[in-house]
Amino acid sequence: MEIAPAAVLVRPGEIRIEDRAVPAPGPGQVLVEVSAVGVCGSDVHYFTEGRIGDFVVEAPLVLGHEAAGVVRALGPGTEGRLSEGQRVAMEPGVPCRRCRACRSGAYNLCPDVRFFATPPVDGTFARYVVHDEDFCYPLPDDLSDDAGALLEPLSVGVWAAWKARIGVGDRVIVTGAGPIGLLATAVARASGAVEVVVGDTQPARLALAERMGATAVVDSGAGRGSDGGPFAGTEADVLVECSGSPQALEAGLRGLRGGARAVVVGMSPESRVPVPLSLVQNREIELTGTFRYANTYPAALALASSGAVRLDDLVSAHFGLAEVADALQASRRDPLVVKPIVLPGR
């Protein structure tokens, strides 16, 4: 039996490197040697707190879901879309394909989805994983392994833009200049937005937002106490809230014109947050949330491959598999770290 290492969360704050059997691909699956994995905020929450909302780690769990790798074996019943040695990005959630949500195309809402690193499903901080062939996407030569891994957060940005119906000539507010906010900024510009105003409290993050396409940046903490807030007078068409902060949500809503659209992407640690409902009603603002994404990977691939979104610009540092704990703490130790990448083969 062939074995290979995996980084396992055994309890909050403790990662252990374990040798595990290399999995065999089942029907319709492929075996992937993982080459790059992005560290997501959800991984950090599981590592530090052992849970995110209703998702609780109750047994040892391999974290990591933003992943790219190389196909090493094909399982029975694969359809020939992939070949051994081919580089792929892996869309981390595999739905049931049978429920009402799946059959309507909204498979991100499938109640039986199996999503990497969502308890009890192991993730990709490992040398090898198996994954469904039709949720693996060939990577072109012009995209790095890092970029292949970051197609996952880019998909979140694409889904937010689709939900907000961002189009040519729109003026957009993005609150939060973390990885998702930065990618939402880039996607908004690629979608035709003529103005994208990004708010955050970190000057270095705001500087990166400008490189990702922001036309203006705002210190969202500086004007928090004023009547109009940091986005006073903006009268934007769209708000994309990516920080998870209730204060940022309210500030962004106050920067919208009547009839505007607002999409909440960032997850708040609180299960309930205040919303200025009279503002939403009086301005007839369309307010909705997002949960992951559906059918976005082809668009994300096209954006990255065309150069419209430069994913490699987000990469802050690389870590080996034995350094997963350090990678998970990198952004908390240094708030200017945007996207750590784990290289399981290192």
C-alpha positions in Angstrom: 0.0 0.0 0.0 1.4 3.4 -1.1 1.4 6.1 1.6 1.9 9.9 1.4 1.8 12.7 4.0 -1.2 14.9 4.9 -1.4 17.8 7.3 -4.2 16.9 9.8 -6.0 19.3 12.2 -6.2 17.1 15.3 -7.6 19.8 17.5 -7.9 23.6 17.3 -4.4 25.1 17.1 -2.7 21.8 16.4 -1.7 20.3 13.0 0.0 16.9 12.8 1.7 15.5 9.7 0.4 11.9 9.2 1.2 9.3 6.6 -2.0 8.2 4.9 -2.8 5.7 2.2 -2.8 7.2 -1.3 -6.5 7.1 -2.2 -7.7 5.1 -5.3 -10.0 7.0 -7.7 -13.5 5.6 -7.8 -15.9 5.6 -10.7 -15.7 9.0 -12.5 -12.9 10.2 -10.4 -9.2 11.0 -10.9 -6.2 10.9 -8.6 -4.5 14.3 -8.3 -1.1 15.0 -6.9 -1.6 18.4 -5.2 0.8 21.1 -6.3 -0.6 24.3 -4.7 -3.2 25.1 -2.1 -4.3 28.6 -1.1 -5.0 29.4 2.6 -8.6 30.6 3.0 -10.1 32.4 5.9 -12.3 29.4 6.6 -9.2 27.3 7.1 -8.0 29.8 9.6 -11.3 29.7 11.5 -11.3 25.9 11.7 -7.7 26.0 12.8 -8.2 28.6 15.6 -11.8 27.9 16.7 -12.7 24.4 15.4 -15.8 25.7 13.7 -17.5 28.2 11.4 -21.1 28.8 12.3 -22.9 25.4 12.1 -19.9 23.6 10.6 -18.0 22.0 13.5 -14.8 19.9 13.4 -15.7 16.8 15.5 -12.9 14.5 14.2 -9.4 14.9 12.7 -9.7 16.9 9.5 -7.4 17.8 6.6 -8.0 21.5 5.8 -7.5 23.3 2.4 -9.9 23.7 -0.5 -8.3 26.1 -3.0 -6.2 23.6 -5.0 -4.5 22.8 -8.2 -2.5 19.7 -9.1 -1.5 17.1 -11.7 -3.7 14.1 -12.7 -1.8 10.9 -11.8 -4.5 8.2 -12.4 -7.9 7.8 -13.9 -10.7 5.9 -12.2 -13.1 3.6 -14.0 -15.9 5.3 -16.0 -14.0 8.6 -16.6 -15.0 10.2 -19.9 -11.6 11.0 -21.4 -11.7 14.7 -20.6 -8.4 14.5 -18.7 -5.2 12.5 -19.1 -2.4 11.5 -16.8 0.1 14.2 -16.3 -2.4 17.0 -17.0 -2.4 20.0 -14.8 -5.9 20.9 -13.3 -7.6 23.2 -11.0 -10.1 21.5 -8.7 -13.5 23.0 -8.0 -13.8 21.9 -4.4 -17.6 21.2 -4.1 -19.2 18.1 -5.7 -23.0 18.2 -5.4 -25.4 15.3 -5.5 -26.6 16.2 -9.1 -30.1 14.9 -8.2 -31.8 17.4 -5.9 -34.0 20.3 -7.0 -31.1 22.8 -6.5 -28.7 20.8 -8.7 -31.3 20.1 -11.4 -32.1 23.9 -11.6 -28.4 24.7 -12.0 -28.0 26.2 -8.5 -25.8 23.3 -7.3 -24.0 25.6 -4.8 -27.2 25.2 -2.7 -27.2 21.4 -2.8 -27.8 20.1 0.7 -25.7 17.1 0.1 -22.7 18.7 -1.5 -19.3 17.3 -0.5 -16.9 20.2 -0.2 -13.2 19.9 0.5 -12.3 20.8 4.1 -15.9 21.1 5.3 -16.5 18.6 8.1 -16.4 15.7 7.8 -14.8 15.9 4.3 -11.0 16.0 4.2 -9.4 18.8 2.2 -6.3 19.3 0.1 -3.4 19.9 2.5 -2.1 16.5 1.3 0.1 15.1 -1.4 -2.7 13.2 -3.1 -6.5 13.5 -3.3 -9.2 12.0 -5.4 -11.8 14.2 -7.1 -14.6 13.9 -9.6 -13.3 14.3 -13.2 -16.0 16.8 -14.2 -15.0 19.1 -11.3 -11.4 19.3 -12.5 -10.5 21.9 -15.1 -7.4 21.8 -17.3 -5.0 24.6 -16.7 -3.4 26.3 -19.7 0.3 26.7 -19.8 0.1 30.5 -19.2 -1.3 29.9 -15.7 0.9 29.0 -12.7 0.0 26.3 -10.2 -0.6 29.2 -7.7 -3.1 30.8 -10.1 -4.8 27.5 -10.6 -5.4 27.2 -6.8 -6.7 30.8 -6.7 -9.3 30.2 -9.3 -11.4 29.2 -6.3 -11.5 32.6 -4.6 -11.8 34.2 -8.0 -14.9 32.2 -8.5 -16.3 33.8 -5.4 -15.7 37.2 -7.0 -17.3 36.1 -10.3 -20.3 34.8 -8.5 -20.7 38.1 -6.6 -20.5 40.0 -9.8 -23.1 37.8 -11.4 -25.4 38.1 -8.4 -25.0 41.9 -8.4 -25.5 42.0 -12.2 -22.5 44.3 -12.6 -22.3 45.7 -16.1 -20.9 48.3 -18.4 -20.9 51.8 -16.8 -21.7 50.7 -13.3 -20.2 52.4 -10.2 -19.3 49.9 -7.5 -18.4 50.0 -3.9 -16.3 47.1 -2.5 -16.0 46.9 1.3 -13.0 44.9 2.5 -9.7 44.5 0.7 -8.9 41.0 1.6 -8.4 38.4 -1.1 -12.1 38.2 -2.0 -12.5 42.0 -2.0 -9.5 42.4 -4.2 -10.7 39.8 -6.6 -14.2 41.2 -6.6 -12.6 44.6 -7.5 -10.8 43.0 -10.5 -13.9 41.2 -11.7 -16.0 44.3 -11.4 -13.6 46.2 -13.7 -13.5 43.3 -16.1 -17.3 43.3 -16.1 -17.4 46.9 -17.3 -17.6 48.9 -14.1 -16.2 52.4 -14.7 -15.7 53.2 -11.1 -14.8 50.8 -8.2 -14.3 52.4 -4.8 -12.7 50.1 -2.3 -12.8 50.6 1.5 -10.5 49.1 4.1 -8.5 50.2 7.1 -5.1 48.9 5.9 -3.1 51.3 3.6 -1.1 48.4 2.1 -4.3 46.5 1.2 -5.7 49.7 -0.4 -2.5 50.1 -2.4 -3.0 46.5 -3.7 -6.6 47.3 -4.5 -5.5 50.0 -6.8 -3.2 47.6 -8.6 -6.2 45.2 -8.9 -8.3 47.9 -10.6 -9.8 50.2 -8.0 -10.4 53.7 -9.3 -10.5 55.1 -5.8 -9.8 53.8 -2.3 -11.2 54.9 1.1 -10.0 54.5 4.7 -13.3 53.0 5.8 -12.4 53.6 9.5 -11.7 57.3 9.1 -15.3 58.5 8.3 -17.1 55.9 10.3 -18.5 58.3 12.8 -19.7 60.9 10.3 -23.3 61.2 9.3 -22.7 60.2 5.7 -20.0 57.6 6.4 -16.9 56.9 4.4 -18.8 56.5 1.1 -20.9 59.7 1.4 -21.8 61.1 -2.0 -20.8 58.0 -3.9 -24.3 57.1 -5.1 -23.0 53.8 -6.4 -25.1 51.3 -8.4 -23.7 48.2 -6.6 -22.2 47.3 -3.2 -20.1 44.1 -2.8 -19.6 43.6 0.9 -16.5 41.4 1.5 -15.3 42.2 5.0 -18.0 40.5 7.1 -18.2 43.7 9.2 -21.7 44.9 10.1 -20.3 48.5 10.2 -18.9 48.1 6.7 -22.2 46.7 5.4 -24.1 49.8 6.7 -21.5 52.2 5.4 -21.6 50.6 2.0 -25.4 50.6 1.9 -25.4 54.4 2.7 -23.2 54.9 -0.4 -25.8 53.5 -2.8 -28.3 55.3 -5.0 -32.0 54.5 -5.0 -32.7 51.2 -6.8 -29.1 49.9 -6.3 -28.1 46.4 -5.7 -26.1 45.0 -2.7 -24.5 41.6 -2.4 -23.2 40.3 1.0 -20.2 38.0 0.4 -18.1 38.4 3.7 -19.2 36.1 6.5 -19.7 37.8 9.9 -18.7 35.9 13.0 -22.1 36.9 14.4 -25.2 34.9 13.3 -27.3 38.1 13.4 -26.2 41.5 12.3 -28.1 44.8 12.3 -29.3 46.1 8.9 -30.6 49.6 8.3 -33.9 48.3 7.0 -35.5 51.7 6.6 -32.6 52.7 4.2 -33.1 49.5 2.2 -36.8 50.1 2.0 -36.7 53.9 1.3 -34.1 53.4 -1.5 -35.5 50.1 -2.8 -32.1 48.5 -2.5 -32.0 44.9 -3.7 -30.1 43.0 -0.9 -28.9 39.4 -1.2 -26.2 37.1 0.0 -24.0 34.6 -1.7 -23.0 31.0 -0.8 -20.0 29.8 -2.7 -20.7 29.7 -6.5 -22.0 27.7 -9.4 -20.8 27.3 -13.0 -18.1 29.9 -12.5 -14.9 28.1 -13.1 -14.9 28.5 -16.9 -15.3 32.2 -16.6 -12.7 32.4 -13.8 -10.3 30.5 -16.1 -10.9 32.8 -19.0 -10.4 36.0 -16.8 -7.1 34.7 -15.4 -5.8 33.3 -18.7 -6.6 36.5 -20.6 -4.7 38.6 -18.0 -7.8 40.6 -17.0 -7.2 39.3 -13.4 -3.7 38.8 -12.2 -3.9 36.1 -9.6 -0.2 35.7 -8.9 -0.2 39.3 -7.6 -2.0 38.1 -4.5 0.5 35.5 -3.5 2.4 36.6 -0.3 4.5 33.6 0.6 5.0 29.8 0.1 5.0 27.1 2.8 5.7 23.4 2.7 3.3 20.8 4.0 5.2 20.6 7.3 4.6 24.4 7.7 0.9 24.4 7.3 0.4 25.7 10.9 2.6 28.6 10.1 0.7 29.2 6.8 -2.6 29.3 8.7 -1.2 31.9 11.1 0.6 34.0 8.6 -2.1 36.6 8.0 -2.8 37.0 11.7 0.9 37.5 12.5 1.2 40.0 9.6 -2.0 41.6 8.4 -0.3 42.6 5.2 -0.1 39.0 4.2 -2.8 38.5 1.6 -2.6 34.9 0.3 -0.3 32.3 1.6 0.2 29.2 -0.6 1.0 25.7 0.6 3.1 23.5 -1.7 2.4 19.9 -0.5 5.3 18.6 -2.6 7.9 20.8 -0.9 
